[in-house]
């Protein structure tokens, strides 16, 4: 649980827009915790360099951020055992208490094969790693509200497979990943969260990632889009980081 002594979090996707915000918030809310960030890299020095880039961003908005409880480890969610070195693997499975799986491909135009490898395969590998952690308390998967696909009307949080079709392969891959985690419920203590369109901080708007809504807003702002087709009564579901 957050606040418990000596928690050790393993975070995937820590260099992304969501993961970069989880880093300071997890450590702030759990003052005794350690955090290991899995980073796809060519070696330890490259992993640390990539983490330092994220920390430069973090320190801009979280003055006084203390990175002493934070380490980077080389890995890849698309590989078995998360692609970590044997020595790292042995150490992590002995101490990690929470796995926060935020890594994902959000390419809405991506191929089914690539998205399944990253989103379904990555989730399987992250959950498989979590299952080997001897002190595991929770595996948290960041899914998406769009596992609902083309459904309309009221969609409840305990629903998943209602025979829906999907707008793109991204939605389908996240649906399949979530279904796989749900199937492990009896063997893996898990939590699934479903944000919709994630945008910047609600207080000052800061964000590391300018994807999804930002591109059309940019083109509107520079006058490249004079008109945008749509129903003016339609709500756009945005969730701040």
N, C-alpha and C positions, 0 to 999 in steps of 0.2 A: 504494500500500500504506500501511497505517497506519504512521506513524512517518517516512515519506518527507518530504523537505524541500518546503516550499511547496505542499502540497496545498491545494486549495480545494474545500470541500464545499458543495453546494447541498442543503438539506433542505426537503422538503415535509411538511406535517403537524406543524410544529414547535410549534404551540400545543396539541396534543393530549397525551393521557396518555403515549404512547410517545415522541413527538417531543420533549416537554419534558425527558425524561430523556436523550435522545440528545445534546442540546445540550451539557451540561457534560461528558459522558463522551467525546464525540468530541474536544473541545478539550483535555481532560486527557490523552488517550492520544496525541494528535498535537500536541505543543507548538509546532510551527511553522506549523500549519494556520490557514487562515481559514475561516469558516463564514458562509454566507448563508442566511437563513431566508425562504422564500417564504410570504407572509402575505396572505390575502384581506382586502382593506381598501378604504376609499374614497380613500386617498391616503397619501403618505409619513408624515405625522404620525400618522394612524390606525394604520398598520402598526407604527410605532415604539411607539405606546401599547400595542398588543396584545402586542408583544414584551416591553415593560417589565413587563406583568402576569405573563407567564411567568417572567421573570427574578426577580421578587419571590419567586415560589415556589421557583425554583432556589436562590436565595441562602439560603433557610431551611435547606436540607439540604446545601448545598455551600458552607460558609463560605469567604470569600476568593475566590469565583468571579470570574474576570476576563473581562469582556465586551468587552475592547478589540479582539478579533479577530472580533467578531460584528456582523453588520449585518442589517437587515430590508429586504426588497424587496417591493413590491406585486405581486400576481399572483393567478392563479386556475388550478388544475390542469384545470378543465373547459374552458378556452379554449386555442386554438391558440397555440403559442409561450409557453404558461403565462401568457398575458395580461400579460407584463411590458412596460414601456415600451421603445421602440426603443433608447434610450441604455443602459438596464440590460441589454437582451438582447445587444447588441454586446459589452459589457464581460464579461458572464458567459460567453458561449460562447467567449471568448478565454482564459479563465483557469480555469474549473471543471474539476476533475479527477475528482470523484466526485459522482454524484447519488444521494441517499438518498431514495427515494420512500415516505414513511410516511403520506401523506394518504389518507384513505378514509372513506367513509360506512359505519358499522357498525350502521345501523338494521336490526335483524332483521325488523322488520315493514314495511320500506319497499317501495315499488313497484318493479317490475322496471325501469321507465324511469328512475327517479331513481337507483337503485343502479348501473345500467349507465352512466349519464352520469358519475357520480362515480368509480366504481371502474374500469370498463373504459376509459371515455373519459379519465379523469384519468391512468391508467397510460399510455395511448397518447401523450398529450401530454407527460408527463414523459419517457418514453422517446424521443419525437421530439426533445425539447429536448436530451436527453443525446447523441443521435446527432449533433447539430450542434456539440457541444463539441469543439474542436480538440485539447484535451489530455486527453480523457476516458480514465480508467483503468478505471472501473467504474460500472455502473448497478445499484443495489441496490433491489429491490422487496420491500416487506413484504407478504407474502401471508398465508395462514392455514392452519392444519392442516385446517380444515373444507372445503377444496377437495375432500377425500375424500368429502364428501356423506354419503350413506346407506351407504357401504361398511362392511363389518365385517371382523374378522380382521386379519391383518398388512397394513399399507399401507406401501410403501417410498417413500423420498424421491425416487427417480427416476421414480416413476409419477405420472401425472396423469389422463389420460382413459382410464378403464376402463369406460365406459358407465354410470357411476353416476348416480343421481338425487340431488336435493338437497332439504334440509329447507326452505330459504327462498331468496329472491332474492339475499340477501347472499352466501350460499355460491356460488351460480351466477355472480354478477358477478365474484367473486374468482377463480373457476375460469377464466372467460373471459379475465380480465386476465392471469392467469399463462400461459394458453395462448398469448396474443398475444406476451408477452415471450419465451417459449420459441421462438416462430416467428422471432424476430429474432436468434437465437443466433449465427448466422454473421456478422451485421453489427453486433452490439452486445455488448460485453463485459458480461455481466450475472450477477447473483447473486440468487437468490430465497430468502427465509427464511419459515418457516411456524410462527410461534408459535401456541399454542392459546389458552386463556383467560388474558389478561394481567392480573395483579393487582399489588399494590404491591411495594415494595422488600423483599427477603428479610430484611434486617437489622432494619428498624424499621417496615415496613409503609407508609411514606409513598407517596402517590399523588396525582396531580392529577385523575384521572378516577374517579368512583365509579359505573361502569356495570357491565354483565354480572353477575358474582356478588354485587356489593355490594347490589343492591336486594333480592334474596330474603334475604340475610343480615340486612339492616336490618329487614325485616318479621318475621323470626324473633326478632331481638333485642328488638323492642318487644312481642312476644307476639301480633302480628296473625296469625302462622302457627303454630298449635299443632302441626300435623302436616304433613309434606311427603311426598307419594307417591313411591315409588321403591324400588329394591333396595338394601338396606344394604351389599351387597357391591360395589356399583358404584364404581369409581374416578372421581373428578372431576379432570380434567386441568387443573391451573393452572400457569402459568409466571410467576415473579416478574419484575418489570420489569428 
